[in-house]
Amino acid sequence: MVNDIFASSVGHDYLSCLCKSDPKGFESMVRSEIRKTINAVRDKESKQKLIRMQFVIDRTLRVYGDNRTARLNAMINLFWQGMNGLIAEHPEHKITPKQKTAEIVQLFHKK
């Protein structure tokens, strides 16, 4: 599902260089990979959820333009909003805010 360039050990160096030398080309490649990943999902409900999630990410990041630090902080906030939503939807796990993220994720993968 993921392009070989993303999975290879040389991928990071290539992508980093591409991002600096051709930001529009990099963005185009990222968009293409996101579309391919979403389109590979067969379940209609899951696909719609991913489309909505990507829309929220795009809308949120658009506000910050090229400010990488602000974009990173926005992504962290989106992540925690999602985690808080999972916690609220599944009170049976008795998750506390002090638990490590890895512990929280493991709770949901046990299903």
C-alpha positions as CSV (number, residue, x, y, z in Angstrom):
1,M,0.0,0.0,0.0
2,V,2.8,2.4,0.8
3,N,5.2,3.4,-1.9
4,D,8.6,1.7,-1.7
5,I,10.4,5.1,-1.3
6,F,8.6,5.6,2.0
7,A,9.5,2.2,3.3
8,S,13.2,2.2,2.3
9,S,16.0,3.2,4.5
10,V,17.1,5.7,1.9
11,G,13.6,7.1,1.8
12,H,14.1,9.7,4.6
13,D,17.1,11.2,3.0
14,Y,15.4,11.3,-0.4
15,L,12.2,12.8,1.0
16,S,14.1,15.3,3.0
17,C,16.1,16.4,0.0
18,L,13.0,16.5,-2.2
19,C,11.1,18.6,0.4
20,K,13.9,21.2,0.4
21,S,14.6,21.2,-3.3
22,D,11.0,20.8,-4.7
23,P,8.4,21.5,-2.0
24,K,5.5,21.4,-4.6
25,G,6.7,18.1,-5.9
26,F,7.1,16.7,-2.4
27,E,3.5,17.9,-1.5
28,S,2.2,16.3,-4.7
29,M,3.8,13.0,-3.9
30,V,2.5,13.1,-0.3
31,R,-1.0,13.9,-1.5
32,S,-0.8,11.0,-4.0
33,E,0.3,8.5,-1.3
34,I,-2.6,9.7,1.0
35,R,-5.1,9.2,-1.8
36,K,-3.7,5.7,-2.6
37,T,-3.8,4.7,1.0
38,I,-7.4,5.9,1.5
39,N,-8.5,4.3,-1.8
40,A,-7.0,1.0,-0.8
41,V,-9.4,0.8,2.1
42,R,-12.3,-1.5,1.1
43,D,-14.8,-0.8,4.0
44,K,-16.9,2.1,2.9
45,E,-17.4,3.4,6.5
46,S,-13.7,3.3,7.3
47,K,-12.9,5.0,4.0
48,Q,-15.4,7.8,4.8
49,K,-13.8,8.2,8.3
50,L,-10.3,8.5,6.8
51,I,-11.6,11.1,4.2
52,R,-13.1,13.1,7.0
53,M,-10.0,12.8,9.1
54,Q,-7.8,14.0,6.3
55,F,-10.1,16.9,5.7
56,V,-9.8,17.9,9.3
57,I,-6.0,17.6,9.2
58,D,-5.8,19.7,6.0
59,R,-8.1,22.3,7.3
60,T,-6.2,22.6,10.6
61,L,-2.7,22.7,9.0
62,R,-3.8,25.3,6.3
63,V,-4.1,27.9,9.1
64,Y,-0.4,27.6,9.9
65,G,1.1,27.9,6.4
66,D,4.8,27.1,6.3
67,N,5.3,27.4,10.1
68,R,6.6,23.9,10.8
69,T,6.6,24.2,14.6
70,A,3.0,25.5,14.7
71,R,2.0,22.7,12.2
72,L,3.6,20.1,14.4
73,N,1.9,21.4,17.5
74,A,-1.4,21.4,15.7
75,M,-0.9,17.7,14.7
76,I,0.0,16.8,18.3
77,N,-3.2,18.6,19.4
78,L,-5.3,16.6,16.8
79,F,-3.7,13.4,18.0
80,W,-4.6,14.1,21.6
81,Q,-8.2,15.2,20.6
82,G,-8.5,11.8,19.0
83,M,-7.1,9.9,22.0
84,N,-9.4,11.8,24.3
85,G,-12.3,10.9,22.0
86,L,-11.3,7.2,22.3
87,I,-11.0,7.5,26.0
88,A,-14.5,9.0,26.3
89,E,-16.0,6.4,24.0
90,H,-14.5,3.5,26.0
91,P,-14.8,4.3,29.8
92,E,-14.4,0.5,30.5
93,H,-10.6,0.8,30.0
94,K,-10.3,3.3,32.9
95,I,-7.6,5.3,31.2
96,T,-6.0,8.1,33.1
97,P,-4.4,11.2,31.5
98,K,-1.0,10.2,33.1
99,Q,-0.8,6.9,31.2
100,K,1.7,6.6,28.5
101,T,0.4,6.8,24.9
102,A,1.8,3.3,24.1
103,E,-0.2,1.8,27.0
104,I,-3.3,3.5,25.8
105,V,-2.8,2.3,22.2
106,Q,-2.2,-1.3,23.4
107,L,-5.6,-1.3,25.2
108,F,-7.4,-0.7,21.9
109,H,-5.3,-3.2,19.9
110,K,-6.3,-6.1,22.3
111,K,-9.8,-6.2,20.9
